[in-house]
Amino acid sequence: MDLSEAVFREVGLSRNESADLVESVLKHISDALVAGESVKISSFGTFGIRDKSARIGRNPKTGEEAPITPRRVLTFRPSHLMKDRVAKGNKG
């Protein structure tokens, strides 16, 4: 909602058009990730999928061992520009 509101204010589309645009972009990103592709957004970062194999984990409360099944996880690697902005606290 915040992102579509920002598009509404900055770009000048209607609220509905802004929401539709944001939803469309997010759908394209998620579809690419589901297909196993990485998604690079310039000056922001890269989203990707990583396959993790099965392993034995441990319950931190009880110390009991438990199997962890293989799975796919979403990863994000911020760009150097994003890292610098966050470190400096710049909103701009």
PyMOL Python script that loads the backbone (N, CA, C, O; Angstrom):
from pymol import cmd

cmd.read_pdbstr("""\
ATOM      1  N   MET A   1       0.822  -1.183   0.000  1.00  0.00           N
ATOM      2  CA  MET A   1       0.000   0.000   0.000  1.00  0.00           C
ATOM      3  C   MET A   1       0.870   1.251   0.000  1.00  0.00           C
ATOM      4  O   MET A   1       0.581   2.207  -0.720  1.00  0.00           O
ATOM      5  N   ASP A   2       1.941   1.253   0.807  1.00  0.00           N
ATOM      6  CA  ASP A   2       2.824   2.413   0.853  1.00  0.00           C
ATOM      7  C   ASP A   2       3.475   2.669  -0.500  1.00  0.00           C
ATOM      8  O   ASP A   2       3.638   3.817  -0.914  1.00  0.00           O
ATOM      9  N   LEU A   3       3.844   1.595  -1.183  1.00  0.00           N
ATOM     10  CA  LEU A   3       4.496   1.730  -2.478  1.00  0.00           C
ATOM     11  C   LEU A   3       3.528   2.298  -3.521  1.00  0.00           C
ATOM     12  O   LEU A   3       3.909   3.177  -4.294  1.00  0.00           O
ATOM     13  N   SER A   4       2.311   1.822  -3.555  1.00  0.00           N
ATOM     14  CA  SER A   4       1.345   2.348  -4.528  1.00  0.00           C
ATOM     15  C   SER A   4       0.984   3.791  -4.191  1.00  0.00           C
ATOM     16  O   SER A   4       0.724   4.582  -5.098  1.00  0.00           O
ATOM     17  N   GLU A   5       0.964   4.149  -2.914  1.00  0.00           N
ATOM     18  CA  GLU A   5       0.710   5.541  -2.521  1.00  0.00           C
ATOM     19  C   GLU A   5       1.855   6.439  -2.979  1.00  0.00           C
ATOM     20  O   GLU A   5       1.627   7.566  -3.418  1.00  0.00           O
ATOM     21  N   ALA A   6       3.087   5.939  -2.875  1.00  0.00           N
ATOM     22  CA  ALA A   6       4.248   6.705  -3.346  1.00  0.00           C
ATOM     23  C   ALA A   6       4.191   6.897  -4.861  1.00  0.00           C
ATOM     24  O   ALA A   6       4.506   7.977  -5.360  1.00  0.00           O
ATOM     25  N   VAL A   7       3.791   5.859  -5.593  1.00  0.00           N
ATOM     26  CA  VAL A   7       3.653   5.975  -7.055  1.00  0.00           C
ATOM     27  C   VAL A   7       2.565   6.997  -7.369  1.00  0.00           C
ATOM     28  O   VAL A   7       2.732   7.819  -8.270  1.00  0.00           O
ATOM     29  N   PHE A   8       1.475   6.955  -6.651  1.00  0.00           N
ATOM     30  CA  PHE A   8       0.383   7.921  -6.843  1.00  0.00           C
ATOM     31  C   PHE A   8       0.895   9.352  -6.666  1.00  0.00           C
ATOM     32  O   PHE A   8       0.611  10.220  -7.492  1.00  0.00           O
ATOM     33  N   ARG A   9       1.650   9.599  -5.590  1.00  0.00           N
ATOM     34  CA  ARG A   9       2.140  10.954  -5.313  1.00  0.00           C
ATOM     35  C   ARG A   9       3.233  11.394  -6.282  1.00  0.00           C
ATOM     36  O   ARG A   9       3.231  12.536  -6.742  1.00  0.00           O
ATOM     37  N   GLU A  10       4.162  10.499  -6.593  1.00  0.00           N
ATOM     38  CA  GLU A  10       5.337  10.869  -7.391  1.00  0.00           C
ATOM     39  C   GLU A  10       5.077  10.872  -8.897  1.00  0.00           C
ATOM     40  O   GLU A  10       5.583  11.739  -9.610  1.00  0.00           O
ATOM     41  N   VAL A  11       4.296   9.915  -9.383  1.00  0.00           N
ATOM     42  CA  VAL A  11       4.117   9.750 -10.827  1.00  0.00           C
ATOM     43  C   VAL A  11       2.871  10.470 -11.326  1.00  0.00           C
ATOM     44  O   VAL A  11       2.841  10.962 -12.454  1.00  0.00           O
ATOM     45  N   GLY A  12       1.845  10.532 -10.483  1.00  0.00           N
ATOM     46  CA  GLY A  12       0.636  11.235 -10.885  1.00  0.00           C
ATOM     47  C   GLY A  12      -0.438  10.348 -11.479  1.00  0.00           C
ATOM     48  O   GLY A  12      -1.434  10.847 -12.003  1.00  0.00           O
ATOM     49  N   LEU A  13      -0.248   9.024 -11.405  1.00  0.00           N
ATOM     50  CA  LEU A  13      -1.318   8.127 -11.844  1.00  0.00           C
ATOM     51  C   LEU A  13      -2.426   8.156 -10.795  1.00  0.00           C
ATOM     52  O   LEU A  13      -2.211   8.620  -9.676  1.00  0.00           O
ATOM     53  N   SER A  14      -3.594   7.667 -11.152  1.00  0.00           N
ATOM     54  CA  SER A  14      -4.671   7.571 -10.170  1.00  0.00           C
ATOM     55  C   SER A  14      -4.283   6.533  -9.113  1.00  0.00           C
ATOM     56  O   SER A  14      -3.357   5.747  -9.316  1.00  0.00           O
ATOM     57  N   ARG A  15      -4.986   6.537  -8.008  1.00  0.00           N
ATOM     58  CA  ARG A  15      -4.684   5.551  -6.956  1.00  0.00           C
ATOM     59  C   ARG A  15      -4.876   4.124  -7.475  1.00  0.00           C
ATOM     60  O   ARG A  15      -4.059   3.247  -7.196  1.00  0.00           O
ATOM     61  N   ASN A  16      -5.946   3.891  -8.225  1.00  0.00           N
ATOM     62  CA  ASN A  16      -6.188   2.548  -8.773  1.00  0.00           C
ATOM     63  C   ASN A  16      -5.109   2.143  -9.760  1.00  0.00           C
ATOM     64  O   ASN A  16      -4.618   1.015  -9.723  1.00  0.00           O
ATOM     65  N   GLU A  17      -4.734   3.073 -10.654  1.00  0.00           N
ATOM     66  CA  GLU A  17      -3.683   2.776 -11.631  1.00  0.00           C
ATOM     67  C   GLU A  17      -2.353   2.512 -10.919  1.00  0.00           C
ATOM     68  O   GLU A  17      -1.603   1.618 -11.312  1.00  0.00           O
ATOM     69  N   SER A  18      -2.068   3.283  -9.882  1.00  0.00           N
ATOM     70  CA  SER A  18      -0.833   3.090  -9.124  1.00  0.00           C
ATOM     71  C   SER A  18      -0.816   1.726  -8.460  1.00  0.00           C
ATOM     72  O   SER A  18       0.194   1.023  -8.508  1.00  0.00           O
ATOM     73  N   ALA A  19      -1.923   1.346  -7.843  1.00  0.00           N
ATOM     74  CA  ALA A  19      -2.016   0.036  -7.191  1.00  0.00           C
ATOM     75  C   ALA A  19      -1.872  -1.085  -8.215  1.00  0.00           C
ATOM     76  O   ALA A  19      -1.186  -2.074  -7.957  1.00  0.00           O
ATOM     77  N   ASP A  20      -2.511  -0.939  -9.375  1.00  0.00           N
ATOM     78  CA  ASP A  20      -2.415  -1.950 -10.439  1.00  0.00           C
ATOM     79  C   ASP A  20      -0.982  -2.073 -10.939  1.00  0.00           C
ATOM     80  O   ASP A  20      -0.501  -3.182 -11.174  1.00  0.00           O
ATOM     81  N   LEU A  21      -0.294  -0.940 -11.105  1.00  0.00           N
ATOM     82  CA  LEU A  21       1.089  -0.946 -11.580  1.00  0.00           C
ATOM     83  C   LEU A  21       1.992  -1.665 -10.581  1.00  0.00           C
ATOM     84  O   LEU A  21       2.787  -2.521 -10.969  1.00  0.00           O
ATOM     85  N   VAL A  22       1.875  -1.329  -9.320  1.00  0.00           N
ATOM     86  CA  VAL A  22       2.695  -1.970  -8.288  1.00  0.00           C
ATOM     87  C   VAL A  22       2.399  -3.469  -8.232  1.00  0.00           C
ATOM     88  O   VAL A  22       3.328  -4.274  -8.166  1.00  0.00           O
ATOM     89  N   GLU A  23       1.131  -3.854  -8.258  1.00  0.00           N
ATOM     90  CA  GLU A  23       0.769  -5.273  -8.239  1.00  0.00           C
ATOM     91  C   GLU A  23       1.342  -6.009  -9.441  1.00  0.00           C
ATOM     92  O   GLU A  23       1.805  -7.142  -9.315  1.00  0.00           O
ATOM     93  N   SER A  24       1.312  -5.371 -10.605  1.00  0.00           N
ATOM     94  CA  SER A  24       1.848  -5.984 -11.817  1.00  0.00           C
ATOM     95  C   SER A  24       3.353  -6.203 -11.710  1.00  0.00           C
ATOM     96  O   SER A  24       3.852  -7.268 -12.073  1.00  0.00           O
ATOM     97  N   VAL A  25       4.072  -5.211 -11.218  1.00  0.00           N
ATOM     98  CA  VAL A  25       5.522  -5.337 -11.061  1.00  0.00           C
ATOM     99  C   VAL A  25       5.848  -6.445 -10.065  1.00  0.00           C
ATOM    100  O   VAL A  25       6.719  -7.274 -10.327  1.00  0.00           O
ATOM    101  N   LEU A  26       5.160  -6.469  -8.930  1.00  0.00           N
ATOM    102  CA  LEU A  26       5.413  -7.501  -7.930  1.00  0.00           C
ATOM    103  C   LEU A  26       5.076  -8.895  -8.450  1.00  0.00           C
ATOM    104  O   LEU A  26       5.755  -9.864  -8.111  1.00  0.00           O
ATOM    105  N   LYS A  27       4.032  -9.002  -9.270  1.00  0.00           N
ATOM    106  CA  LYS A  27       3.678 -10.294  -9.858  1.00  0.00           C
ATOM    107  C   LYS A  27       4.777 -10.772 -10.810  1.00  0.00           C
ATOM    108  O   LYS A  27       5.139 -11.949 -10.801  1.00  0.00           O
ATOM    109  N   HIS A  28       5.311  -9.854 -11.637  1.00  0.00           N
ATOM    110  CA  HIS A  28       6.394 -10.233 -12.550  1.00  0.00           C
ATOM    111  C   HIS A  28       7.625 -10.686 -11.770  1.00  0.00           C
ATOM    112  O   HIS A  28       8.282 -11.653 -12.155  1.00  0.00           O
ATOM    113  N   ILE A  29       7.941  -9.998 -10.683  1.00  0.00           N
ATOM    114  CA  ILE A  29       9.086 -10.382  -9.860  1.00  0.00           C
ATOM    115  C   ILE A  29       8.859 -11.764  -9.258  1.00  0.00           C
ATOM    116  O   ILE A  29       9.730 -12.630  -9.343  1.00  0.00           O
ATOM    117  N   SER A  30       7.696 -11.975  -8.650  1.00  0.00           N
ATOM    118  CA  SER A  30       7.438 -13.273  -8.012  1.00  0.00           C
ATOM    119  C   SER A  30       7.354 -14.401  -9.032  1.00  0.00           C
ATOM    120  O   SER A  30       7.807 -15.511  -8.753  1.00  0.00           O
ATOM    121  N   ASP A  31       6.781 -14.142 -10.215  1.00  0.00           N
ATOM    122  CA  ASP A  31       6.730 -15.173 -11.259  1.00  0.00           C
ATOM    123  C   ASP A  31       8.140 -15.583 -11.695  1.00  0.00           C
ATOM    124  O   ASP A  31       8.409 -16.768 -11.893  1.00  0.00           O
ATOM    125  N   ALA A  32       9.030 -14.611 -11.841  1.00  0.00           N
ATOM    126  CA  ALA A  32      10.411 -14.909 -12.232  1.00  0.00           C
ATOM    127  C   ALA A  32      11.102 -15.726 -11.148  1.00  0.00           C
ATOM    128  O   ALA A  32      11.840 -16.662 -11.455  1.00  0.00           O
ATOM    129  N   LEU A  33      10.870 -15.382  -9.886  1.00  0.00           N
ATOM    130  CA  LEU A  33      11.491 -16.123  -8.784  1.00  0.00           C
ATOM    131  C   LEU A  33      10.961 -17.547  -8.702  1.00  0.00           C
ATOM    132  O   LEU A  33      11.726 -18.481  -8.464  1.00  0.00           O
ATOM    133  N   VAL A  34       9.656 -17.719  -8.899  1.00  0.00           N
ATOM    134  CA  VAL A  34       9.070 -19.069  -8.894  1.00  0.00           C
ATOM    135  C   VAL A  34       9.684 -19.920 -10.005  1.00  0.00           C
ATOM    136  O   VAL A  34       9.875 -21.125  -9.844  1.00  0.00           O
ATOM    137  N   ALA A  35       9.992 -19.273 -11.138  1.00  0.00           N
ATOM    138  CA  ALA A  35      10.597 -19.985 -12.264  1.00  0.00           C
ATOM    139  C   ALA A  35      12.086 -20.254 -12.046  1.00  0.00           C
ATOM    140  O   ALA A  35      12.735 -20.861 -12.898  1.00  0.00           O
ATOM    141  N   GLY A  36      12.633 -19.808 -10.910  1.00  0.00           N
ATOM    142  CA  GLY A  36      14.034 -20.059 -10.608  1.00  0.00           C
ATOM    143  C   GLY A  36      14.988 -19.011 -11.134  1.00  0.00           C
ATOM    144  O   GLY A  36      16.203 -19.195 -11.068  1.00  0.00           O
ATOM    145  N   GLU A  37      14.462 -17.912 -11.657  1.00  0.00           N
ATOM    146  CA  GLU A  37      15.305 -16.843 -12.182  1.00  0.00           C
ATOM    147  C   GLU A  37      15.649 -15.862 -11.065  1.00  0.00           C
ATOM    148  O   GLU A  37      14.908 -15.728 -10.092  1.00  0.00           O
ATOM    149  N   SER A  38      16.779 -15.179 -11.216  1.00  0.00           N
ATOM    150  CA  SER A  38      17.083 -14.111 -10.268  1.00  0.00           C
ATOM    151  C   SER A  38      16.534 -12.809 -10.842  1.00  0.00           C
ATOM    152  O   SER A  38      16.367 -12.675 -12.054  1.00  0.00           O
ATOM    153  N   VAL A  39      16.257 -11.854  -9.962  1.00  0.00           N
ATOM    154  CA  VAL A  39      15.689 -10.569 -10.371  1.00  0.00           C
ATOM    155  C   VAL A  39      16.596  -9.465  -9.852  1.00  0.00           C
ATOM    156  O   VAL A  39      16.765  -9.307  -8.643  1.00  0.00           O
ATOM    157  N   LYS A  40      17.182  -8.700 -10.772  1.00  0.00           N
ATOM    158  CA  LYS A  40      18.078  -7.610 -10.398  1.00  0.00           C
ATOM    159  C   LYS A  40      17.356  -6.287 -10.616  1.00  0.00           C
ATOM    160  O   LYS A  40      16.845  -6.012 -11.702  1.00  0.00           O
ATOM    161  N   ILE A  41      17.323  -5.473  -9.565  1.00  0.00           N
ATOM    162  CA  ILE A  41      16.739  -4.134  -9.651  1.00  0.00           C
ATOM    163  C   ILE A  41      17.889  -3.165  -9.469  1.00  0.00           C
ATOM    164  O   ILE A  41      18.493  -3.092  -8.399  1.00  0.00           O
ATOM    165  N   SER A  42      18.185  -2.423 -10.525  1.00  0.00           N
ATOM    166  CA  SER A  42      19.322  -1.520 -10.533  1.00  0.00           C
ATOM    167  C   SER A  42      19.293  -0.568  -9.340  1.00  0.00           C
ATOM    168  O   SER A  42      18.243  -0.020  -9.005  1.00  0.00           O
ATOM    169  N   SER A  43      20.426  -0.375  -8.711  1.00  0.00           N
ATOM    170  CA  SER A  43      20.620   0.506  -7.555  1.00  0.00           C
ATOM    171  C   SER A  43      19.860   0.048  -6.315  1.00  0.00           C
ATOM    172  O   SER A  43      19.820   0.771  -5.319  1.00  0.00           O
ATOM    173  N   PHE A  44      19.259  -1.135  -6.358  1.00  0.00           N
ATOM    174  CA  PHE A  44      18.515  -1.645  -5.213  1.00  0.00           C
ATOM    175  C   PHE A  44      19.123  -2.957  -4.732  1.00  0.00           C
ATOM    176  O   PHE A  44      19.608  -3.045  -3.604  1.00  0.00           O
ATOM    177  N   GLY A  45      19.096  -3.978  -5.590  1.00  0.00           N
ATOM    178  CA  GLY A  45      19.668  -5.262  -5.212  1.00  0.00           C
ATOM    179  C   GLY A  45      19.158  -6.386  -6.079  1.00  0.00           C
ATOM    180  O   GLY A  45      18.469  -6.163  -7.075  1.00  0.00           O
ATOM    181  N   THR A  46      19.508  -7.605  -5.684  1.00  0.00           N
ATOM    182  CA  THR A  46      19.162  -8.793  -6.462  1.00  0.00           C
ATOM    183  C   THR A  46      18.428  -9.794  -5.572  1.00  0.00           C
ATOM    184  O   THR A  46      18.891 -10.140  -4.486  1.00  0.00           O
ATOM    185  N   PHE A  47      17.276 -10.249  -6.056  1.00  0.00           N
ATOM    186  CA  PHE A  47      16.516 -11.302  -5.405  1.00  0.00           C
ATOM    187  C   PHE A  47      16.831 -12.613  -6.118  1.00  0.00           C
ATOM    188  O   PHE A  47      16.978 -12.639  -7.339  1.00  0.00           O
ATOM    189  N   GLY A  48      16.932 -13.675  -5.373  1.00  0.00           N
ATOM    190  CA  GLY A  48      17.208 -14.970  -5.978  1.00  0.00           C
ATOM    191  C   GLY A  48      16.617 -16.093  -5.158  1.00  0.00           C
ATOM    192  O   GLY A  48      16.085 -15.876  -4.069  1.00  0.00           O
ATOM    193  N   ILE A  49      16.715 -17.296  -5.692  1.00  0.00           N
ATOM    194  CA  ILE A  49      16.230 -18.497  -5.035  1.00  0.00           C
ATOM    195  C   ILE A  49      17.430 -19.403  -4.798  1.00  0.00           C
ATOM    196  O   ILE A  49      18.276 -19.568  -5.677  1.00  0.00           O
ATOM    197  N   ARG A  50      17.498 -19.984  -3.618  1.00  0.00           N
ATOM    198  CA  ARG A  50      18.570 -20.916  -3.301  1.00  0.00           C
ATOM    199  C   ARG A  50      17.950 -22.216  -2.812  1.00  0.00           C
ATOM    200  O   ARG A  50      17.042 -22.211  -1.981  1.00  0.00           O
ATOM    201  N   ASP A  51      18.447 -23.316  -3.331  1.00  0.00           N
ATOM    202  CA  ASP A  51      17.998 -24.628  -2.879  1.00  0.00           C
ATOM    203  C   ASP A  51      18.852 -25.054  -1.697  1.00  0.00           C
ATOM    204  O   ASP A  51      20.080 -25.073  -1.780  1.00  0.00           O
ATOM    205  N   LYS A  52      18.198 -25.393  -0.601  1.00  0.00           N
ATOM    206  CA  LYS A  52      18.916 -25.866   0.586  1.00  0.00           C
ATOM    207  C   LYS A  52      18.658 -27.356   0.734  1.00  0.00           C
ATOM    208  O   LYS A  52      17.528 -27.821   0.588  1.00  0.00           O
ATOM    209  N   SER A  53      19.706 -28.087   1.021  1.00  0.00           N
ATOM    210  CA  SER A  53      19.568 -29.541   1.139  1.00  0.00           C
ATOM    211  C   SER A  53      19.079 -29.926   2.538  1.00  0.00           C
ATOM    212  O   SER A  53      19.060 -29.114   3.463  1.00  0.00           O
ATOM    213  N   ALA A  54      18.692 -31.173   2.650  1.00  0.00           N
ATOM    214  CA  ALA A  54      18.223 -31.691   3.938  1.00  0.00           C
ATOM    215  C   ALA A  54      19.396 -31.724   4.915  1.00  0.00           C
ATOM    216  O   ALA A  54      20.547 -31.919   4.526  1.00  0.00           O
ATOM    217  N   ARG A  55      19.073 -31.528   6.197  1.00  0.00           N
ATOM    218  CA  ARG A  55      20.110 -31.584   7.221  1.00  0.00           C
ATOM    219  C   ARG A  55      19.447 -31.883   8.563  1.00  0.00           C
ATOM    220  O   ARG A  55      18.223 -31.870   8.693  1.00  0.00           O
ATOM    221  N   ILE A  56      20.269 -32.143   9.525  1.00  0.00           N
ATOM    222  CA  ILE A  56      19.779 -32.369  10.886  1.00  0.00           C
ATOM    223  C   ILE A  56      19.919 -31.050  11.645  1.00  0.00           C
ATOM    224  O   ILE A  56      20.997 -30.459  11.691  1.00  0.00           O
ATOM    225  N   GLY A  57      18.816 -30.600  12.238  1.00  0.00           N
ATOM    226  CA  GLY A  57      18.822 -29.391  13.044  1.00  0.00           C
ATOM    227  C   GLY A  57      18.623 -29.743  14.501  1.00  0.00           C
ATOM    228  O   GLY A  57      18.492 -30.912  14.862  1.00  0.00           O
ATOM    229  N   ARG A  58      18.604 -28.727  15.326  1.00  0.00           N
ATOM    230  CA  ARG A  58      18.449 -28.962  16.758  1.00  0.00           C
ATOM    231  C   ARG A  58      17.452 -27.955  17.313  1.00  0.00           C
ATOM    232  O   ARG A  58      17.537 -26.760  17.030  1.00  0.00           O
ATOM    233  N   ASN A  59      16.504 -28.452  18.109  1.00  0.00           N
ATOM    234  CA  ASN A  59      15.549 -27.589  18.789  1.00  0.00           C
ATOM    235  C   ASN A  59      16.314 -26.802  19.859  1.00  0.00           C
ATOM    236  O   ASN A  59      16.889 -27.401  20.768  1.00  0.00           O
ATOM    237  N   PRO A  60      16.328 -25.449  19.762  1.00  0.00           N
ATOM    238  CA  PRO A  60      17.130 -24.683  20.712  1.00  0.00           C
ATOM    239  C   PRO A  60      16.639 -24.786  22.161  1.00  0.00           C
ATOM    240  O   PRO A  60      17.430 -24.619  23.089  1.00  0.00           O
ATOM    241  N   LYS A  61      15.357 -25.057  22.363  1.00  0.00           N
ATOM    242  CA  LYS A  61      14.824 -25.178  23.724  1.00  0.00           C
ATOM    243  C   LYS A  61      15.199 -26.503  24.367  1.00  0.00           C
ATOM    244  O   LYS A  61      15.654 -26.553  25.510  1.00  0.00           O
ATOM    245  N   THR A  62      14.997 -27.581  23.602  1.00  0.00           N
ATOM    246  CA  THR A  62      15.178 -28.916  24.183  1.00  0.00           C
ATOM    247  C   THR A  62      16.518 -29.555  23.828  1.00  0.00           C
ATOM    248  O   THR A  62      16.958 -30.490  24.497  1.00  0.00           O
ATOM    249  N   GLY A  63      17.164 -29.054  22.781  1.00  0.00           N
ATOM    250  CA  GLY A  63      18.405 -29.671  22.324  1.00  0.00           C
ATOM    251  C   GLY A  63      18.174 -30.923  21.506  1.00  0.00           C
ATOM    252  O   GLY A  63      19.126 -31.569  21.067  1.00  0.00           O
ATOM    253  N   GLU A  64      16.899 -31.273  21.298  1.00  0.00           N
ATOM    254  CA  GLU A  64      16.545 -32.484  20.556  1.00  0.00           C
ATOM    255  C   GLU A  64      16.835 -32.291  19.063  1.00  0.00           C
ATOM    256  O   GLU A  64      16.521 -31.248  18.490  1.00  0.00           O
ATOM    257  N   GLU A  65      17.431 -33.303  18.451  1.00  0.00           N
ATOM    258  CA  GLU A  65      17.705 -33.255  17.016  1.00  0.00           C
ATOM    259  C   GLU A  65      16.427 -33.490  16.229  1.00  0.00           C
ATOM    260  O   GLU A  65      15.555 -34.254  16.643  1.00  0.00           O
ATOM    261  N   ALA A  66      16.330 -32.815  15.083  1.00  0.00           N
ATOM    262  CA  ALA A  66      15.156 -32.969  14.223  1.00  0.00           C
ATOM    263  C   ALA A  66      15.599 -32.802  12.773  1.00  0.00           C
ATOM    264  O   ALA A  66      16.449 -31.962  12.476  1.00  0.00           O
ATOM    265  N   PRO A  67      15.027 -33.601  11.867  1.00  0.00           N
ATOM    266  CA  PRO A  67      15.395 -33.454  10.455  1.00  0.00           C
ATOM    267  C   PRO A  67      14.774 -32.181   9.870  1.00  0.00           C
ATOM    268  O   PRO A  67      13.627 -31.842  10.160  1.00  0.00           O
ATOM    269  N   ILE A  68      15.552 -31.491   9.046  1.00  0.00           N
ATOM    270  CA  ILE A  68      15.057 -30.326   8.310  1.00  0.00           C
ATOM    271  C   ILE A  68      15.004 -30.739   6.845  1.00  0.00           C
ATOM    272  O   ILE A  68      16.010 -31.154   6.270  1.00  0.00           O
ATOM    273  N   THR A  69      13.826 -30.623   6.250  1.00  0.00           N
ATOM    274  CA  THR A  69      13.624 -31.096   4.882  1.00  0.00           C
ATOM    275  C   THR A  69      14.256 -30.141   3.868  1.00  0.00           C
ATOM    276  O   THR A  69      14.448 -28.960   4.160  1.00  0.00           O
ATOM    277  N   PRO A  70      14.578 -30.653   2.679  1.00  0.00           N
ATOM    278  CA  PRO A  70      15.106 -29.768   1.631  1.00  0.00           C
ATOM    279  C   PRO A  70      14.054 -28.728   1.256  1.00  0.00           C
ATOM    280  O   PRO A  70      12.854 -29.004   1.291  1.00  0.00           O
ATOM    281  N   ARG A  71      14.516 -27.532   0.899  1.00  0.00           N
ATOM    282  CA  ARG A  71      13.570 -26.468   0.567  1.00  0.00           C
ATOM    283  C   ARG A  71      14.239 -25.413  -0.289  1.00  0.00           C
ATOM    284  O   ARG A  71      15.462 -25.370  -0.430  1.00  0.00           O
ATOM    285  N   ARG A  72      13.399 -24.564  -0.854  1.00  0.00           N
ATOM    286  CA  ARG A  72      13.869 -23.404  -1.625  1.00  0.00           C
ATOM    287  C   ARG A  72      13.656 -22.170  -0.756  1.00  0.00           C
ATOM    288  O   ARG A  72      12.602 -22.012  -0.139  1.00  0.00           O
ATOM    289  N   VAL A  73      14.656 -21.301  -0.711  1.00  0.00           N
ATOM    290  CA  VAL A  73      14.538 -20.087   0.086  1.00  0.00           C
ATOM    291  C   VAL A  73      14.807 -18.863  -0.780  1.00  0.00           C
ATOM    292  O   VAL A  73      15.591 -18.912  -1.728  1.00  0.00           O
ATOM    293  N   LEU A  74      14.151 -17.784  -0.439  1.00  0.00           N
ATOM    294  CA  LEU A  74      14.328 -16.512  -1.128  1.00  0.00           C
ATOM    295  C   LEU A  74      15.528 -15.792  -0.525  1.00  0.00           C
ATOM    296  O   LEU A  74      15.657 -15.705   0.696  1.00  0.00           O
ATOM    297  N   THR A  75      16.400 -15.280  -1.377  1.00  0.00           N
ATOM    298  CA  THR A  75      17.553 -14.524  -0.898  1.00  0.00           C
ATOM    299  C   THR A  75      17.503 -13.120  -1.475  1.00  0.00           C
ATOM    300  O   THR A  75      16.912 -12.893  -2.532  1.00  0.00           O
ATOM    301  N   PHE A  76      18.123 -12.183  -0.779  1.00  0.00           N
ATOM    302  CA  PHE A  76      18.236 -10.813  -1.270  1.00  0.00           C
ATOM    303  C   PHE A  76      19.637 -10.330  -0.995  1.00  0.00           C
ATOM    304  O   PHE A  76      20.153 -10.465   0.115  1.00  0.00           O
ATOM    305  N   ARG A  77      20.249  -9.762  -2.020  1.00  0.00           N
ATOM    306  CA  ARG A  77      21.578  -9.186  -1.872  1.00  0.00           C
ATOM    307  C   ARG A  77      21.484  -7.716  -2.271  1.00  0.00           C
ATOM    308  O   ARG A  77      21.293  -7.411  -3.449  1.00  0.00           O
ATOM    309  N   PRO A  78      21.615  -6.800  -1.311  1.00  0.00           N
ATOM    310  CA  PRO A  78      21.497  -5.386  -1.640  1.00  0.00           C
ATOM    311  C   PRO A  78      22.680  -4.904  -2.485  1.00  0.00           C
ATOM    312  O   PRO A  78      23.793  -5.417  -2.372  1.00  0.00           O
ATOM    313  N   SER A  79      22.414  -3.913  -3.327  1.00  0.00           N
ATOM    314  CA  SER A  79      23.482  -3.325  -4.133  1.00  0.00           C
ATOM    315  C   SER A  79      24.387  -2.485  -3.231  1.00  0.00           C
ATOM    316  O   SER A  79      24.019  -2.143  -2.107  1.00  0.00           O
ATOM    317  N   HIS A  80      25.568  -2.161  -3.739  1.00  0.00           N
ATOM    318  CA  HIS A  80      26.478  -1.308  -2.968  1.00  0.00           C
ATOM    319  C   HIS A  80      25.869   0.064  -2.724  1.00  0.00           C
ATOM    320  O   HIS A  80      26.070   0.655  -1.662  1.00  0.00           O
ATOM    321  N   LEU A  81      25.122   0.576  -3.705  1.00  0.00           N
ATOM    322  CA  LEU A  81      24.465   1.873  -3.529  1.00  0.00           C
ATOM    323  C   LEU A  81      23.440   1.816  -2.404  1.00  0.00           C
ATOM    324  O   LEU A  81      23.348   2.749  -1.605  1.00  0.00           O
ATOM    325  N   MET A  82      22.666   0.730  -2.329  1.00  0.00           N
ATOM    326  CA  MET A  82      21.669   0.581  -1.274  1.00  0.00           C
ATOM    327  C   MET A  82      22.347   0.447   0.085  1.00  0.00           C
ATOM    328  O   MET A  82      21.908   1.047   1.066  1.00  0.00           O
ATOM    329  N   LYS A  83      23.411  -0.334   0.138  1.00  0.00           N
ATOM    330  CA  LYS A  83      24.150  -0.487   1.395  1.00  0.00           C
ATOM    331  C   LYS A  83      24.662   0.867   1.886  1.00  0.00           C
ATOM    332  O   LYS A  83      24.553   1.189   3.069  1.00  0.00           O
ATOM    333  N   ASP A  84      25.218   1.655   0.968  1.00  0.00           N
ATOM    334  CA  ASP A  84      25.737   2.981   1.332  1.00  0.00           C
ATOM    335  C   ASP A  84      24.636   3.904   1.818  1.00  0.00           C
ATOM    336  O   ASP A  84      24.806   4.611   2.811  1.00  0.00           O
ATOM    337  N   ARG A  85      23.504   3.899   1.120  1.00  0.00           N
ATOM    338  CA  ARG A  85      22.364   4.757   1.529  1.00  0.00           C
ATOM    339  C   ARG A  85      21.880   4.401   2.913  1.00  0.00           C
ATOM    340  O   ARG A  85      21.630   5.281   3.737  1.00  0.00           O
ATOM    341  N   VAL A  86      21.747   3.101   3.174  1.00  0.00           N
ATOM    342  CA  VAL A  86      21.254   2.656   4.477  1.00  0.00           C
ATOM    343  C   VAL A  86      22.275   3.023   5.569  1.00  0.00           C
ATOM    344  O   VAL A  86      21.894   3.479   6.647  1.00  0.00           O
ATOM    345  N   ALA A  87      23.550   2.826   5.288  1.00  0.00           N
ATOM    346  CA  ALA A  87      24.589   3.131   6.273  1.00  0.00           C
ATOM    347  C   ALA A  87      24.610   4.616   6.615  1.00  0.00           C
ATOM    348  O   ALA A  87      24.842   4.986   7.766  1.00  0.00           O
ATOM    349  N   LYS A  88      24.368   5.472   5.616  1.00  0.00           N
ATOM    350  CA  LYS A  88      24.378   6.922   5.833  1.00  0.00           C
ATOM    351  C   LYS A  88      23.054   7.451   6.358  1.00  0.00           C
ATOM    352  O   LYS A  88      22.983   8.573   6.860  1.00  0.00           O
ATOM    353  N   GLY A  89      22.002   6.641   6.244  1.00  0.00           N
ATOM    354  CA  GLY A  89      20.687   7.078   6.721  1.00  0.00           C
ATOM    355  C   GLY A  89      19.997   8.061   5.795  1.00  0.00           C
ATOM    356  O   GLY A  89      19.124   8.812   6.230  1.00  0.00           O
ATOM    357  N   ASN A  90      20.379   8.067   4.509  1.00  0.00           N
ATOM    358  CA  ASN A  90      19.768   8.998   3.529  1.00  0.00           C
ATOM    359  C   ASN A  90      18.436   8.454   3.029  1.00  0.00           C
ATOM    360  O   ASN A  90      18.342   7.286   2.653  1.00  0.00           O
ATOM    361  N   LYS A  91      17.414   9.291   3.024  1.00  0.00           N
ATOM    362  CA  LYS A  91      16.120   8.908   2.451  1.00  0.00           C
ATOM    363  C   LYS A  91      16.090   9.205   0.962  1.00  0.00           C
ATOM    364  O   LYS A  91      15.376   8.534   0.217  1.00  0.00           O
ATOM    365  N   GLY A  92      16.839  10.183   0.518  1.00  0.00           N
ATOM    366  CA  GLY A  92      16.802  10.739  -0.812  1.00  0.00           C
ATOM    367  C   GLY A  92      16.951   9.811  -1.900  1.00  0.00           C
ATOM    368  O   GLY A  92      16.929  10.215  -3.063  1.00  0.00           O
TER     369      GLY A  92
END
""", "prot")
cmd.dss("prot")
cmd.show_as("cartoon", "prot")
cmd.util.cbc("prot")
cmd.orient("prot")
